Each structure stands twice: as C-alpha cells, then as structure tokens.
Amino acid sequence: MRVGIISLIHESNTFIHTPTTIDLFRRDALLTGQAVTDLFQGGHHEISGFLEGLDEAGIEAVPLFYASTPPLGRITQDTCETLIGLMFEQLDGAGPLDGMLVAPHGANAGEGHDYHDLDGFWLTRLRETVGPDLPIICTIDPHANLSPRMIAACDATIAYRSNPHLDQKLRGLEAVALMARTLHGEIRPTQAASFPPVAIGIERQSTTSPPCLPMYDLADICLKNPGVLSNSIVLGFPYADVEEMGSAFIAVTDHNPDLAQQIVDDMAQYLVDHRSDFIGEFISIEDAVDMAIQIPGPVCLLDMGDNVGGGSAADGTLIAHEIHKRGGPNTFVCLYDPVAVDQVVTAGVGSRLMLKMGGRVDDEHGPPLEASVRVRSIHDGRFTESEIRHGGQTAFDMGITAVVGTDTGLTISLTSLRTVPVSLGVVTSLGLNPADFQIIIAKGVHAPVAAYAPVCDRLIRVDTPGSTTADMRRFSYAYRKKPLYPFEEIE
C-alpha cells in the first residue's frame, strides 16, 4: 500500500499589510519528494509522525509536497496559484495511491475570494482529483479557522490537543493509525463538525489551565464513547478576517454520523454556555512591569501585541521603553532589526555607539528605542533544540545576531531574521544565562511557555497593542460571521 503526504503550513494574519510571497516559501521550505523525508525524519512534527507511523505499519510513505514559512500577511494570489500548481503536479506524477495524509495549517488565507479559505480550496480540489473513495485523513493546528469545505473534503480531521503545540507528532501517529485501520477495512471514519457563534480570545487559549482545560476534559470523556475514533477542539485564529473565523468542534466516529453530530453539538453548547469565560484578561504594560519587579525573578513578560507566532513584526519596543524609562531592572529582549545589526557589526565587539533599535517594520508596536549601547557579542544566530517545543521545530536560524547592552539594564538581542521564541536557545545560544535577568520579554502568548516556564518563576501576559493584540474586538472585520460573541451577544 502507498499513502501520499501533502502539507501547506502558514498562519495568515490578514491585519498585516506585508504580503506572503513565493520567495518567502522558497527561502524557508518549499520541498518535494525525498527532501520532505530528509527534513522531517526523526523529528517532532506531524509529518515526522506520518513517516514513522507508515513505516511501522508496513505502508509505503509517498511524500509529495511540503511548503511553509513563518506567519505574515495574506498569501498573494500568484503565490497561491504557484503552490497549488506544484502540489498537484507532484500528485499527478505520484502513481497509484491508496490514501492521503494531509497537513494544512487551517489558517492559510490568500488574496482573492477563491483563496480566502485556501485550505478548503486545495483540499476540495484534492478530493475531486482522487475521487470519493480514497481516504483522506487530515491534521490541523487548533488555531485553524475551520471551514465546512475542509470537513467535507476529508474522512477524518484531527487537531493538535495542546497549546503550546507539543503533541504534533502524536497527532501524526494518530492519523496514521486511523489510515491503517481504514485501509485494512477495520473502520469507516465519518466526521461531523459544529461551528458555534463564539470566538475564543487568544489569551484564553492555554490548554493546560481554565477555561480551556475543563473543555478538553469534556472532550476526553467523549473519547470513551464506543464508536468514537477521535475528537478535536478548534480554538480559532482571530487575526484572520475570513468568514470561518471562530471556534469549532470535530468528532470522528466509525460510520456513525448521528453520534458524531451529537458530540460536536454538545461540545458547542458547552462553549456557548461558558462563553464569557473565554474573553481574556488584559494587564497593562505598566502594571505588568510593576508586578514583575515585585516577584523573585526571572519573570517572563509575554508581549501579546507583538506575537511573532501570529505574524507580528518581532520588533515591538513598548515594554522595553517602559523598563528603559525606569532604569531597570536587568531585562532581556529580542528585537528583529537587520539595520541595527549591520551598524553593530560595523562597529565591532566592545565598541560603544548610539543606536536606534526596533520599531521599524510598522508604527503599531512602538517607536525605535534609541540608547547608548555597548556591543557585547556577535553570532551567526543558528542553534538547535533537543526538547519538544511548540511547532516541532529543532533547527533555528535568527540570522546574524548582535547582543548589546544599555546602561539601564537592558540586554538586547538584535536579529536579522524574525524569530518565534519557542526555544530558550534564543537566549542561551548567545552565551546568556536566563538567571541573570529579573525580566525576560518573550514575543508571544502561549508558544514560548514550554521553553520559558522551567526557568521563570512566573509568566505574565501583557496587553500590548499591535497586529496581534489580545483583544480581538479592537480589529475591524469585513468578512466574519454575525452574530459572533464577543463582538455581539448571542442567544
């Protein structure tokens, strides 16, 4: 038996004006055939789970296409067409297949109405291409904006069950187990979805604490029901202005559509009944710094408005400005600023210069921080992560990276590539010890938690403005459904 593998991973923040182009995919990952295996074999990604699980099941893995680039703005229409063209070119040349394992992100959004629901578009075309009988089993990020087209195209859809995402490989293995049982005629997966009119605030999307934890406990109880093969909670991606924006629930049963629909409807009703718990808590910059100073350090301040994992600029300066104004305490922050990196490299290690840092990408995340700095070190910015971290990534590249320090206690890592801080290597690979800082600023909401919680006494989510601000009610949507809580009240 032969099972094909296709994946297109991007989190498209439609409130960011910088589009995502084909050059960004080519820079980061646009792979076919054996190159897909080479990247993921032995890793922590769901495709790693696909490869390992198929091998153990005695099924030939046929990796066809993988494309990914970090979150940014909408994918351009030309890029959508290029990616889909290459994807189906690989499928056409694959030979006979017995099934498909697919891994869309679920929040891919492109320019042009046809591509707003990009995942629904290419999954529907895949179903039309392979026919109604070939099983398609899908894994998605829980930050998907699930669409009915995505559900209709697949026999089973499985979302990661953790945020930060530490179970991607497990979900890949789960998808393979369902595929193997399907191909051997043991089960006939049937799925249903429910789309309650509720959007879950990003600050409330931790799966290990309330209000999400009780909802996941309820989902786990449903899994004990005979005939239930899988269920998933889709938290949603509020930074995409698309019709599908919001939460959803999925249940997969062994050819029992009524049971699947009952489960997702019950889960949706739970969310509606508890909807007010999912709006969020919003702590100001000043209050967050006050709290961090009074707690034994290190304390991690999570900069939600400059959440790199949600597509933000990675150069937000607002928390750093507050600490610089106060003259301390010792704080680490990472800022994307290739212009400043070039200036520091020219000046050299040990030199002192006046430097403008951060605040260059747009005007949403604070002005540049200008200060006299001493250049401490310069690095190539590459490091590896041995632990399972959000996103399953093991190799990181921050680009040429310069570490500078101010007289006010700020240690600033200036990178020439945007970096999602899901690994503590963002700090330690630069020869820095987290214990030396009272405050560590991490640009994210949940993705940094697995790496930073072990070394920080407390993590505080800070309500900063920006293209990923935590209160979605600050955005102006043109396409979202109405009514949708918390924008409008619902019955």
WOQUIGI-V514893 format. One record per pair of residues at least 12 apart in sequence whose C-alpha atoms are under 8 Angstrom apart, sorted by the first residue. I is the first residue (numbers start at 1). J is the second residue. If there is no record, write none. Layout:
{{I J} {I J}}
//
This chain:
{{1 59} {1 60} {1 97} {1 98} {2 59} {2 60} {2 61} {2 62} {2 96} {2 97} {2 98} {2 99} {3 59} {3 60} {3 61} {3 62} {3 97} {3 98} {3 99} {3 100} {3 101} {4 61} {4 62} {4 63} {4 64} {4 94} {4 97} {4 99} {4 100} {4 101} {5 47} {5 50} {5 61} {5 62} {5 63} {5 64} {5 65} {5 100} {5 101} {5 102} {5 103} {6 63} {6 64} {6 65} {6 66} {6 87} {6 100} {6 101} {6 102} {6 103} {7 65} {7 66} {7 67} {7 102} {7 103} {7 104} {8 65} {8 66} {8 67} {8 68} {8 103} {8 104} {8 105} {9 66} {9 67} {9 68} {9 69} {9 103} {9 104} {9 105} {9 108} {10 68} {10 69} {10 70} {10 71} {10 105} {10 107} {10 108} {11 70} {11 71} {11 72} {11 105} {11 106} {11 107} {11 108} {11 109} {11 310} {11 311} {12 71} {12 72} {12 73} {12 74} {12 75} {12 107} {12 108} {12 109} {12 110} {12 239} {12 240} {12 310} {12 311} {13 71} {13 72} {13 73} {13 74} {13 239} {13 240} {13 310} {13 311} {14 73} {14 74} {14 109} {14 239} {14 240} {14 241} {15 73} {15 239} {15 240} {15 241} {15 467} {16 72} {16 73} {16 74} {16 311} {16 312} {16 467} {17 73} {18 72} {18 73} {18 74} {19 72} {19 73} {19 74} {19 75} {19 76} {20 72} {20 73} {20 74} {20 75} {20 76} {20 79} {21 75} {21 76} {21 79} {22 78} {22 79} {22 82} {22 83} {24 69} {25 67} {25 68} {25 69} {28 68} {28 69} {29 66} {29 67} {29 68} {29 69} {30 65} {30 66} {30 67} {30 68} {31 65} {31 66} {31 67} {32 63} {32 64} {32 65} {32 66} {32 90} {33 62} {33 63} {33 64} {33 65} {34 63} {36 63} {36 64} {36 65} {36 66} {37 51} {37 63} {43 392} {43 393} {43 394} {44 168} {44 169} {44 388} {44 392} {44 393} {44 394} {45 168} {45 169} {45 172} {45 391} {45 392} {45 393} {46 103} {46 139} {46 168} {46 169} {46 170} {46 171} {46 172} {46 173} {47 103} {47 169} {47 172} {48 169} {48 172} {49 168} {49 169} {49 170} {49 171} {49 172} {49 173} {49 176} {50 101} {50 169} {50 172} {50 173} {50 175} {50 176} {52 173} {53 172} {53 173} {53 176} {53 177} {54 176} {57 180} {62 94} {64 87} {64 90} {64 91} {64 94} {65 86} {65 87} {65 90} {67 83} {70 309} {70 311} {71 308} {71 309} {71 310} {71 311} {71 312} {72 310} {72 311} {72 312} {73 311} {74 109} {74 110} {74 111} {75 108} {75 109} {75 110} {75 111} {76 110} {76 111} {77 110} {77 111} {77 112} {77 115} {80 110} {80 115} {80 118} {84 122} {98 134} {98 135} {98 183} {99 134} {99 135} {99 136} {99 179} {99 183} {100 134} {100 135} {100 136} {100 137} {101 136} {101 137} {101 138} {101 175} {101 176} {102 136} {102 137} {102 138} {102 139} {103 138} {103 139} {103 140} {104 119} {104 138} {104 139} {104 140} {104 141} {105 119} {105 140} {105 141} {105 143} {105 144} {106 119} {106 140} {106 141} {106 143} {106 144} {106 145} {106 146} {107 119} {107 143} {107 144} {107 145} {107 146} {107 237} {107 240} {109 240} {109 242} {116 242} {117 147} {117 242} {117 244} {119 150} {120 147} {120 148} {120 149} {120 150} {120 153} {121 149} {123 149} {123 150} {123 153} {123 154} {124 149} {124 150} {124 152} {124 153} {126 153} {127 153} {127 154} {135 154} {135 155} {135 179} {135 182} {136 153} {136 154} {136 155} {136 156} {137 154} {137 155} {137 156} {137 157} {137 175} {137 178} {137 179} {138 154} {138 155} {138 156} {138 157} {138 158} {138 175} {139 157} {139 158} {139 159} {139 160} {139 171} {139 172} {139 175} {140 157} {140 158} {140 159} {140 160} {141 159} {141 160} {141 234} {142 159} {142 160} {142 161} {142 233} {142 234} {142 235} {142 236} {143 234} {143 235} {143 236} {143 237} {144 234} {144 235} {144 236} {144 237} {145 234} {145 236} {145 237} {145 244} {145 245} {145 246} {145 247} {145 248} {146 234} {146 236} {146 244} {146 245} {146 246} {146 247} {146 248} {147 244} {148 193} {151 191} {151 192} {151 193} {155 189} {155 190} {155 191} {156 189} {156 190} {156 191} {156 252} {157 191} {157 250} {157 252} {158 171} {158 175} {158 230} {158 231} {158 232} {158 250} {159 171} {159 232} {159 233} {159 234} {160 232} {161 207} {161 232} {161 233} {162 206} {162 207} {162 208} {163 205} {163 206} {163 207} {163 208} {163 390} {163 446} {163 447} {164 206} {164 207} {164 389} {164 390} {164 446} {164 447} {164 448} {164 449} {164 450} {165 389} {165 390} {165 391} {165 392} {165 447} {166 388} {166 389} {166 390} {166 391} {166 392} {168 391} {168 392} {169 392} {187 254} {187 255} {188 253} {188 254} {188 255} {189 229} {189 252} {189 253} {189 254} {189 255} {190 252} {190 253} {190 254} {190 255} {190 256} {190 257} {190 260} {191 250} {191 251} {191 252} {191 253} {191 257} {191 260} {191 261} {192 250} {192 251} {192 252} {192 257} {192 260} {192 261} {192 264} {193 248} {193 249} {193 250} {193 251} {193 260} {193 261} {193 264} {194 248} {194 249} {194 250} {194 261} {194 264} {194 265} {194 268} {195 246} {195 247} {195 248} {195 249} {195 268} {196 246} {196 247} {196 248} {196 268} {196 269} {196 271} {196 272} {197 246} {197 247} {197 272} {197 481} {197 482} {197 483} {197 484} {197 485} {197 490} {198 246} {198 247} {198 271} {198 272} {198 275} {198 484} {198 485} {198 486} {199 235} {199 236} {199 238} {199 245} {199 246} {199 247} {199 484} {199 485} {199 486} {200 235} {200 236} {200 238} {200 246} {200 247} {200 278} {200 279} {201 238} {201 278} {201 279} {201 280} {201 470} {201 471} {201 472} {202 237} {202 238} {202 280} {202 445} {202 470} {202 471} {203 279} {203 280} {203 281} {203 445} {203 461} {203 470} {204 278} {204 279} {204 280} {204 281} {205 235} {205 446} {206 446} {211 277} {211 278} {215 267} {215 270} {215 271} {216 233} {218 267} {219 231} {219 232} {219 233} {219 267} {222 263} {227 253} {227 254} {227 256} {228 251} {228 252} {228 253} {228 254} {228 260} {229 251} {229 252} {229 253} {229 254} {230 251} {230 252} {230 253} {231 249} {231 250} {231 251} {231 252} {232 249} {232 250} {232 251} {233 247} {233 248} {233 249} {233 250} {234 247} {234 248} {234 249} {234 250} {235 247} {235 248} {236 248} {238 472} {239 310} {239 467} {239 468} {239 472} {241 477} {241 478} {241 479} {241 480} {242 478} {242 479} {242 480} {243 479} {243 480} {243 481} {244 480} {244 481} {245 480} {245 481} {248 268} {249 264} {249 267} {249 268} {250 264} {251 263} {251 264} {275 485} {276 486} {279 471} {279 486} {280 470} {280 471} {282 461} {282 462} {282 463} {282 470} {282 471} {283 461} {283 462} {283 463} {284 462} {284 463} {284 464} {285 318} {285 319} {285 322} {285 462} {285 463} {285 464} {286 322} {288 301} {288 460} {288 461} {288 462} {289 322} {289 323} {292 438} {292 439} {293 329} {293 438} {293 439} {295 457} {296 438} {296 457} {297 435} {297 437} {297 438} {297 439} {297 456} {297 457} {297 458} {298 434} {298 435} {298 436} {298 437} {298 438} {298 439} {298 440} {298 455} {298 456} {298 457} {298 458} {299 438} {299 439} {299 440} {299 456} {299 457} {299 458} {299 459} {299 460} {300 439} {300 440} {300 441} {300 442} {300 452} {300 456} {300 457} {300 458} {300 459} {300 460} {301 439} {301 440} {301 441} {301 442} {301 459} {301 460} {301 461} {301 462} {302 441} {302 442} {302 443} {302 444} {302 445} {302 459} {302 460} {302 461} {302 462} {303 319} {303 441} {303 442} {303 443} {303 444} {303 445} {303 461} {303 462} {303 463} {303 464} {304 443} {304 444} {304 445} {304 461} {304 462} {304 463} {304 464} {304 465} {304 468} {304 469} {304 470} {305 365} {305 444} {305 463} {305 464} {305 465} {305 466} {305 467} {305 468} {305 469} {305 470} {306 365} {306 443} {306 444} {306 464} {306 465} {306 466} {306 467} {306 468} {306 469} {307 443} {307 444} {307 445} {307 468} {308 418} {308 419} {308 420} {308 421} {308 443} {308 444} {309 420} {309 444} {309 447} {310 444} {310 468} {311 467} {311 468} {312 466} {312 467} {312 468} {313 336} {313 361} {313 362} {313 365} {313 418} {313 467} {314 334} {314 335} {314 336} {314 418} {314 419} {314 443} {315 334} {315 335} {315 336} {315 337} {315 358} {315 359} {315 360} {315 361} {315 365} {316 335} {316 358} {316 359} {316 365} {316 366} {317 335} {317 358} {317 359} {317 365} {317 366} {317 367} {317 368} {317 369} {318 365} {318 366} {318 367} {318 464} {319 441} {320 333} {320 369} {320 410} {321 369} {323 408} {323 410} {324 408} {324 409} {324 410} {326 408} {327 407} {327 408} {327 409} {328 408} {328 409} {328 410} {329 408} {329 409} {329 410} {329 437} {329 438} {329 439} {330 408} {330 409} {330 410} {330 411} {330 436} {330 437} {330 438} {330 439} {331 409} {331 410} {331 411} {331 437} {331 438} {331 439} {331 440} {331 441} {332 410} {332 411} {332 412} {332 413} {332 437} {332 439} {332 440} {332 441} {333 410} {333 411} {333 412} {333 413} {333 440} {333 441} {333 442} {334 412} {334 413} {334 414} {334 415} {334 426} {334 441} {334 442} {335 357} {335 358} {335 412} {335 413} {335 414} {335 415} {336 358} {336 414} {336 415} {336 416} {336 417} {336 418} {336 419} {337 357} {337 358} {337 360} {337 414} {337 415} {337 416} {337 417} {338 414} {338 415} {338 416} {338 417} {339 416} {340 355} {340 356} {340 357} {340 414} {341 400} {341 401} {341 402} {341 414} {341 415} {341 416} {344 375} {344 402} {345 378} {345 402} {348 375} {349 375} {349 376} {349 377} {349 378} {350 374} {350 375} {350 376} {350 377} {351 374} {351 375} {352 372} {352 373} {352 374} {352 375} {353 372} {353 373} {353 374} {354 370} {354 371} {354 372} {354 373} {355 369} {355 370} {355 371} {355 372} {355 373} {356 368} {356 369} {356 370} {356 371} {357 369} {357 370} {357 414} {364 465} {364 466} {364 467} {365 465} {365 466} {371 406} {372 406} {372 407} {373 404} {373 405} {373 406} {373 407} {374 404} {374 405} {374 406} {375 402} {375 403} {375 404} {375 405} {376 402} {376 403} {376 404} {376 405} {377 402} {377 403} {377 404} {377 430} {378 400} {378 401} {378 402} {378 403} {379 400} {379 401} {379 402} {379 430} {380 398} {380 399} {380 400} {380 401} {381 396} {381 397} {381 398} {381 399} {381 400} {381 401} {381 415} {381 429} {381 430} {382 395} {382 396} {382 397} {382 398} {382 399} {383 395} {383 396} {383 397} {383 425} {383 429} {384 396} {384 425} {385 423} {385 425} {389 422} {389 423} {389 450} {389 451} {390 422} {390 447} {390 448} {390 450} {397 417} {397 419} {398 415} {398 416} {398 417} {398 418} {398 419} {399 415} {399 416} {399 417} {400 415} {400 416} {400 417} {401 413} {401 414} {401 415} {401 416} {402 414} {402 415} {403 430} {420 443} {420 444} {421 442} {421 443} {421 444} {421 447} {421 448} {422 447} {422 448} {422 449} {422 450} {422 451} {423 448} {423 451} {423 452} {424 451} {424 452} {434 455} {435 455} {445 461} {473 486} {473 487}}
//
